[in-house]
Amino acid sequence: MASSKIVTVDQKNFQSAVLQSTKPVLIDFWASWCGPCRMVAPLLDELADELDGKLQIAKVNVDENQELAMQFRISSIPAFLLFKNGEVVERAAGAMPKAMFKNLVAEHI
């Protein structure tokens, strides 16, 4: 079951949810038809619970938000961008184990 700590981001709330966030934000660019996206979803739920208060995790459905996907040059999914102070500080792509997600965000939280 999806964590209630993960927010859904779209073009309308991107500015407030990501760019103006006081916490680092890890965005998962995904689609419902993407098998690897479904594989990492439970890991992100666990990470959201473990790092609650330190990191915000957000999901962007690329089928519904093609403008955001194009803006950040998302060419394959799942893709992950870590924002801090409104700037992209890390990028990653593909299904990864939870330890790699932790390493990705470690120096920014």
Order of alpha helices (4+ residues) and beta strands (2+ residues): beta-beta-alpha-beta-alpha-beta-beta-alpha
